[in-house]
Amino acid sequence: MRRHWPLHSVRVRLALWYTAALTVVLVLYAGGVFVFLKHHLSTELDRQLHDDFEVVEQMLERTPEGGVRWRADPHHEGSEYSKYTDNRQWLEVWSPEGQLLYGSPASGKAELGPAPLGSQDAPGPVSLTLPGDIHIRLLQGSYAVGGLLVVIRVARSEGPLRHALRIFLLVLVLGLPLAVGMAGLGGYALARHTLAPVGRMADQASMITAERLGERLPVENPADELGHLAAVFNQTFARLERSFAQMRRFTADASHELRTPLTAIRSVGEVGLRVPRDEKAYREIIGNMLEEVDRLRHLVEGLLMLSRADAGYVKLTPEPVDLAALAREVAHHLGVLAEEKQQSLAVEAMKPVHVWVDRLVLRQAIINFVDNAIKYSAEKAHIRVVVTEHLQGASLEVTDTGPGIAPQHREHIFDRFYRVDKARSREQGGTGLGLSIARWAVEAHGGHIELESEECRGSTFRIVLPVSSSQPSPGC
């Protein structure tokens, strides 16, 4: 596979940023070293000038003629004077009036000249440029030699200092581009190596389709950021896989549930048309067809409700509601069904429990729970609806004495079209959407549903509404 270096590539941008940052650091570091080296060499040169000045003060003496001379033999081997014979150091002694009293051998060296009037006592060494583009460092000061006031001027060439700085700059000029180039290549190699897992994840992700949602990205190092990113993507793919599976199952179940009443309507109609019948028979056939139509209507309404809820089209209109009164209303509404099975339906509430909810939406959830309790409880069973208030909010419990729910079914009991006993549920007219609608209605108010069940002894469905639903804000 051919590789390119586009500027929008992350690895190229990382390499460029790394190179730019390292270049700035190297330039600042080189500048700091240059300034330090120059300061160090200048300080050392000034220290040498002060040493020279002290030596000259000790070695000068006054002559009988009124001049000054070197105290020892200037030509003696090892004499301090011998170092002034080269072209790198100067020594001159001047009178305050500008007369040269003593000087190191010329040897072709440029003369320092007398000190300007009023500047015999300079505060420290200064840099001067002599004729011939000779750069020196000069130190001068007044001194009395045998009672004779003189001006001593000592100097050293700045040539070695400047030469050392030029060599250092040359090394920097030649070495810095090389270091920057190596840093750029190293940065690109480092970025390429670091981002290699991203490329492998991208290649793997491009192979994951709706038919291959079981594939996962490689997680080479779960402890680093890229490993965490791959793990997050894998979790996302797992959720997508579950969502696709749920959608396929929902589509298949919805198709089956819709086909069942339609098939029944068609079958009843075809049977009714095979032979001539009397009015009573036709009325019975039409009644059976209307029952299936009613069942189909409930199914379509439930599907429409859940679809609108998933799309966020259902808008809640919260209002203060007495949960105990709402439970009694539902019990009165479904009391006829309980009476048909000689069941007792009781609502237990110590006091009014006010919640801030959408009355119609929450009423539908309570109806679904109570209706299921009536359907799945035996004749002459006792069904309790208990409303309580606590610090966390409010709760409503619906307890029946039905067959209970096995542990393997409790996790899926709120899934759409899920039935514990499909044949029995269909015979009793259930659509498999009641608990799904109830869960959405409760969760839409920030609450949750708790299930406690024991096989052959019954179940308890508990609606728990949080404080935000139980205590409305002032002025709402």
Residue pairs with C-beta under 8 A, 6 or more apart in sequence:
5 12
6 12
7 13
10 191
10 195
10 198
11 188
11 191
11 192
11 195
12 188
12 191
14 187
14 188
14 191
14 194
14 195
15 184
15 187
15 188
15 190
15 191
16 184
16 187
18 183
18 184
18 187
18 190
18 191
19 180
19 183
19 184
19 187
22 179
22 180
22 183
22 187
23 176
23 180
23 183
26 176
26 179
26 180
27 176
30 172
30 176
33 168
34 165
34 168
34 169
34 172
37 164
37 165
37 168
38 161
38 165
41 161
41 164
41 165
42 137
42 161
45 125
45 137
45 156
45 158
45 161
46 124
46 125
46 137
46 139
48 156
49 125
49 137
49 138
49 139
49 154
49 155
49 156
50 139
52 89
52 91
52 139
52 154
52 156
53 139
53 141
53 152
53 154
55 80
56 91
56 93
56 152
56 154
57 143
57 152
58 71
59 70
59 71
59 72
59 80
59 81
60 68
60 69
60 70
60 71
60 93
60 102
60 143
60 145
60 150
60 152
61 68
61 69
61 70
61 71
61 145
61 146
62 68
62 145
62 146
62 147
62 148
63 69
66 148
67 101
67 102
68 93
68 101
68 102
68 145
68 148
68 150
69 102
70 81
70 102
72 79
72 81
73 79
74 81
74 82
75 82
81 104
83 89
84 90
84 91
84 104
84 105
85 104
85 105
85 107
86 107
87 107
87 108
87 109
87 157
88 156
88 157
88 159
88 160
89 104
89 154
89 155
89 156
89 157
90 104
90 109
90 112
90 136
90 138
90 153
90 154
90 155
90 156
91 102
91 103
91 104
91 152
91 153
91 154
92 100
92 102
92 103
92 104
92 111
92 112
92 152
92 153
93 100
93 101
93 102
93 103
93 145
93 150
93 151
93 152
93 153
94 100
94 101
94 114
94 115
94 150
94 151
94 153
95 101
95 149
95 150
95 151
96 120
96 142
96 149
96 150
96 151
98 114
99 114
100 111
100 114
101 150
103 111
110 130
110 131
110 132
110 134
112 130
112 136
112 138
112 153
112 155
114 151
115 122
115 140
115 151
115 153
119 140
120 140
120 141
120 142
120 151
121 140
121 141
121 142
122 138
122 139
122 140
122 141
124 139
125 137
125 138
125 139
126 137
126 138
126 139
127 135
127 136
127 137
127 138
127 158
128 135
128 136
128 137
128 138
128 155
129 135
129 136
130 136
134 157
135 157
135 158
135 159
135 162
136 155
136 156
136 157
136 158
137 155
137 156
137 157
137 158
138 153
138 154
138 155
139 153
139 154
139 155
140 151
140 152
140 153
140 154
141 151
141 152
142 149
142 150
142 151
142 152
143 149
143 150
143 151
143 152
144 150
197 218
197 220
197 221
197 226
197 227
197 230
198 226
200 218
201 217
201 218
201 226
201 229
201 230
201 233
204 215
204 216
204 217
204 218
205 217
205 233
207 215
208 215
208 237
210 244
213 237
213 240
213 241
213 244
214 241
215 237
216 234
216 237
217 230
217 233
217 234
217 237
218 230
219 227
219 230
219 231
219 234
220 226
220 227
220 230
221 227
222 228
222 231
246 415
249 417
250 416
250 417
253 416
253 417
253 432
254 303
254 417
257 299
257 417
257 431
257 432
258 296
258 299
258 300
260 426
261 292
261 293
261 295
261 296
261 299
262 292
262 296
264 288
264 292
265 289
265 292
265 293
265 296
268 285
268 288
268 289
268 292
269 285
269 289
271 285
272 281
272 282
272 285
277 285
295 429
295 431
298 431
299 431
299 433
302 431
302 433
302 434
302 436
302 437
303 433
305 314
305 437
306 416
306 433
306 436
306 437
306 440
308 314
309 440
309 444
314 361
314 444
316 357
316 358
316 361
316 444
316 445
317 358
318 356
318 357
318 358
318 445
318 472
318 476
319 356
319 357
319 358
319 359
320 354
320 355
320 356
320 472
321 354
321 355
321 356
321 357
321 359
321 362
322 352
322 353
322 354
323 349
323 353
323 354
323 355
323 387
323 394
323 396
323 465
324 347
324 349
324 351
324 352
324 353
324 387
325 352
326 359
326 362
326 363
326 366
327 347
327 349
327 366
327 385
327 387
327 396
328 347
328 349
329 363
330 363
330 366
330 367
330 370
330 385
331 345
331 346
331 347
331 370
331 385
333 367
334 345
334 367
334 370
334 371
334 374
335 345
337 371
337 374
338 344
338 345
338 374
338 383
341 374
341 377
341 378
341 379
341 380
341 381
342 379
342 380
343 374
343 377
343 379
343 380
343 381
343 382
343 383
344 381
344 382
344 383
345 370
345 374
345 383
345 385
346 382
346 383
346 384
346 385
347 385
347 386
347 387
348 384
348 385
348 386
348 387
349 386
349 387
349 388
350 388
351 389
353 387
353 388
353 389
353 394
353 470
354 470
355 362
355 393
355 394
355 465
355 469
355 470
356 468
356 469
356 470
356 471
356 472
356 476
357 445
357 465
357 469
358 444
358 445
361 441
361 444
361 445
362 441
362 442
362 445
364 437
364 438
364 441
365 437
365 438
365 439
365 441
365 442
365 463
366 385
366 396
366 398
366 463
368 434
368 435
368 437
368 438
369 398
369 438
369 461
369 463
370 383
370 385
370 398
371 434
372 400
372 434
372 435
372 461
373 383
373 398
373 399
373 400
373 402
373 459
373 461
374 383
374 400
375 428
375 430
376 400
376 402
376 403
377 383
377 400
377 401
377 402
377 458
378 401
378 402
381 400
381 401
381 402
382 401
383 398
383 399
383 400
383 401
384 397
384 398
384 399
385 396
385 397
385 398
385 399
386 396
386 397
386 399
387 394
387 395
387 396
387 397
388 394
388 395
388 397
389 470
392 464
392 466
392 467
393 447
393 464
393 465
393 466
393 467
393 468
393 469
393 470
393 471
394 464
394 465
394 469
394 470
395 462
395 463
395 464
395 465
396 462
396 463
397 460
397 461
397 462
397 463
398 460
398 461
398 462
399 458
399 459
399 460
400 458
400 459
400 460
401 457
401 458
402 458
402 459
403 455
403 456
404 453
404 454
404 455
404 456
404 457
404 458
404 459
405 413
405 420
405 451
405 453
405 455
405 459
406 420
406 455
409 418
409 420
410 451
410 453
412 418
413 420
413 435
413 451
414 435
414 436
414 438
414 439
414 449
415 436
416 432
416 433
416 436
417 431
417 432
417 433
418 432
419 425
419 426
419 430
419 432
425 432
438 449
439 449
442 448
442 449
442 463
442 464
442 465
445 465
445 469
446 465
446 466
446 468
446 469
447 463
447 464
447 465
447 466
447 469
448 464
449 461
449 462
449 463
449 464
450 461
450 462
450 464
451 459
451 460
451 461
451 462
452 459
452 460
452 462
453 459
453 460
